[in-house]
């Protein structure tokens, strides 16, 4: 009587769009040497790498020397998630984030300063004037995850008084601009007749 060929394959799986996965099959039993291949992948033996862009079926086939054959099908589903978010400044160092990702099972925010949260729409206060790299990762359980990074900066500001009284009484005697994140500064002061009385970049 014929000896059946027994097959073992990778179970059905789900991958993210633009990702790849390995499918593996093995065969035992049968008579003599067993030849295996995946449909459309002849000669590649027991393991193949696939990257379908839509749901696809792959068939693992095996043949023995007496012409007995067996096959098994593996289904690869393709899913996708596209993380995205918007942001609104609450104040100079505080930003409100709104998650606009569709279809994620859960999300994780990383604010680059050690603070991580899975809130949907967090409000975060930063404590540095350096660039803030905010990473939002969207996850689909059991299949894939994708991340997006956006850069933010503290709001640069400066305050320029519209008058001063250099009369030596200790009140508003000195004129200066206050602010931060200023990369270039130049001031020109004119008298009421349009004559330049002071120029400086300090």
C-alpha positions as CSV (number, residue, x, y, z in Angstrom):
1,X,0.0,0.0,0.0
2,X,1.2,3.6,-0.6
3,X,2.9,5.3,2.3
4,X,1.2,8.7,2.9
5,X,3.3,11.9,2.8
6,X,2.9,14.0,5.9
7,X,3.3,17.8,5.6
8,X,4.0,20.4,8.2
9,X,3.8,24.1,7.2
10,X,3.9,27.6,8.6
11,X,0.4,28.4,9.9
12,X,-1.8,31.0,8.3
13,X,-0.4,34.4,9.1
14,X,-1.0,38.1,8.8
15,X,1.7,40.7,7.8
16,X,1.8,44.4,7.4
17,X,1.7,46.0,4.0
18,X,5.2,46.3,2.5
19,X,6.6,43.7,5.0
20,X,7.7,40.2,4.2
21,X,7.6,36.8,6.0
22,X,9.1,33.4,5.6
23,X,7.0,30.3,4.9
24,X,8.4,27.0,5.7
25,X,7.2,23.5,4.9
26,X,8.6,20.0,5.6
27,X,7.6,16.5,4.5
28,X,7.9,13.1,5.9
29,X,6.8,9.6,5.1
30,X,6.3,8.6,1.5
31,X,8.6,6.3,-0.4
32,X,12.2,7.1,-1.1
33,X,13.4,10.6,-1.7
34,X,10.7,13.3,-1.4
35,X,10.8,16.4,-3.6
36,X,9.2,19.6,-2.2
37,X,8.4,23.0,-3.6
38,X,6.1,26.0,-3.1
39,X,3.7,26.7,-6.0
40,X,5.2,29.4,-8.3
41,X,8.5,29.0,-6.4
42,X,9.9,25.9,-8.1
43,X,13.3,24.8,-7.0
44,X,13.3,26.8,-3.8
45,X,12.7,23.8,-1.5
46,X,11.2,24.2,1.9
47,X,11.6,27.9,2.8
48,X,10.5,30.9,0.8
49,X,10.2,34.6,1.5
50,X,7.0,36.3,0.4
51,X,5.8,39.9,0.4
52,X,2.3,40.0,-1.0
53,X,0.5,43.3,-1.3
54,X,-2.9,41.7,-0.8
55,X,-4.2,38.4,0.7
56,X,-2.5,35.5,-1.0
57,X,-2.5,31.7,-0.9
58,X,0.7,29.6,-1.1
59,X,0.7,25.9,-1.7
60,X,3.4,23.6,-0.4
61,X,3.7,20.4,-2.5
62,X,5.6,17.2,-2.0
63,X,6.2,14.2,-4.3
64,X,7.9,10.8,-3.6
65,X,9.6,8.4,-5.9
66,X,6.4,6.4,-6.5
67,X,4.4,9.3,-7.7
68,X,2.5,9.9,-4.4
69,X,1.9,13.5,-3.7
70,X,0.5,15.8,-1.0
71,X,-0.1,19.5,-0.7
72,X,-1.0,22.1,2.0
73,X,-2.1,25.7,1.7
74,X,-1.0,28.6,3.7
75,X,-3.0,31.9,3.7
76,X,-1.1,35.1,4.1
77,X,-3.4,38.1,4.9
78,X,-2.2,41.7,4.4
79,X,-3.2,44.5,6.7
80,X,-2.0,48.0,7.1
81,X,-2.0,50.8,9.6
82,X,-0.8,54.4,9.0
83,X,0.0,56.3,12.1
84,X,-0.6,60.1,12.0
85,X,-1.2,62.9,14.4
86,X,-1.6,66.7,14.7
87,X,-0.4,69.0,17.4
88,X,-1.4,72.4,18.9
89,X,0.8,74.5,21.2
90,X,-0.8,75.1,24.5
91,X,2.0,77.4,25.7
92,X,5.7,77.9,25.0
93,X,6.7,74.4,26.1
94,X,3.4,72.5,26.3
95,X,1.9,70.7,23.2
96,X,-1.5,69.0,22.9
97,X,-1.4,66.0,20.5
98,X,-4.3,64.5,18.7
99,X,-4.1,61.0,17.3
100,X,-5.6,60.7,13.9
101,X,-4.5,57.1,13.2
102,X,-7.2,54.9,11.8
103,X,-7.6,51.2,12.5
104,X,-4.9,50.7,15.2
105,X,-5.6,48.3,18.1
106,X,-3.4,50.5,20.3
107,X,-0.9,53.3,20.1
108,X,2.2,54.3,22.0
109,X,3.6,57.9,22.2
110,X,7.3,58.5,22.9
111,X,8.2,62.1,23.5
112,X,12.0,61.6,23.4
113,X,12.5,62.7,27.0
114,X,11.9,59.4,28.8
115,X,8.1,59.9,28.9
116,X,6.0,57.3,27.1
117,X,2.2,56.9,27.2
118,X,-0.6,55.1,25.4
119,X,-3.2,57.9,25.9
120,X,-5.2,58.7,22.8
121,X,-4.7,62.5,22.9
122,X,-2.0,63.4,25.4
123,X,-0.8,66.8,26.5
124,X,2.9,67.0,27.1
125,X,5.2,69.6,28.6
126,X,8.8,69.5,27.4
127,X,11.7,70.8,29.5
128,X,14.4,71.6,26.9
129,X,14.9,74.2,24.1
130,X,16.3,71.5,21.9
131,X,14.3,69.8,19.1
132,X,11.5,67.6,20.4
133,X,11.2,64.4,18.4
134,X,7.8,62.9,19.0
135,X,7.2,59.3,17.9
136,X,3.8,57.7,17.5
137,X,3.7,54.0,17.0
138,X,0.5,52.3,15.9
139,X,0.0,48.6,16.6
140,X,-2.2,45.9,15.1
141,X,-2.3,42.9,17.5
142,X,-0.6,39.9,16.1
143,X,0.5,41.4,12.9
144,X,2.4,44.7,12.6
145,X,3.3,48.1,13.8
146,X,4.4,51.3,12.2
147,X,5.8,54.5,13.5
148,X,5.8,58.2,12.5
149,X,8.2,60.9,13.8
150,X,7.5,64.6,13.8
151,X,9.8,67.4,15.1
152,X,8.7,70.3,17.2
153,X,10.5,73.2,18.8
154,X,9.8,75.6,21.7
155,X,8.1,78.7,20.5
156,X,10.7,81.4,20.0
157,X,9.6,84.8,21.4
158,X,10.9,88.1,22.2
159,X,9.6,91.2,23.9
160,X,10.5,94.7,22.8
161,X,9.5,97.6,25.1
162,X,8.1,100.7,23.4
163,X,9.7,103.2,25.6
164,X,12.3,103.8,28.4
165,X,13.3,106.7,30.6
166,X,17.1,107.0,31.0
167,X,16.9,109.7,33.6
168,X,18.9,107.9,36.4
169,X,16.0,107.2,38.8
170,X,16.4,103.5,38.6
171,X,13.1,102.8,36.9
172,X,13.2,101.8,33.2
173,X,16.6,103.4,32.8
174,X,17.9,100.6,30.5
175,X,16.4,99.5,27.2
176,X,16.8,95.9,26.2
177,X,15.0,93.1,24.4
178,X,14.1,89.9,26.3
179,X,13.5,86.5,24.7
180,X,15.1,83.2,23.7
181,X,15.9,81.1,20.7
182,X,16.9,84.3,18.9
183,X,19.6,83.6,16.3
184,X,20.2,87.2,15.1
185,X,19.6,90.5,16.8
186,X,20.1,94.1,15.6
187,X,18.6,97.2,17.0
188,X,18.5,100.7,15.6
189,X,17.1,103.6,17.6
190,X,16.1,106.9,16.0
191,X,15.1,110.2,17.5
192,X,11.9,111.9,16.7
193,X,13.5,113.6,13.7
194,X,14.6,110.3,12.2
195,X,18.2,110.6,13.1
196,X,20.0,107.4,14.1
197,X,21.1,107.6,17.7
198,X,22.1,104.0,18.4
199,X,22.9,100.8,16.5
200,X,23.7,97.5,18.2
201,X,23.6,93.7,17.8
202,X,24.4,92.7,21.4
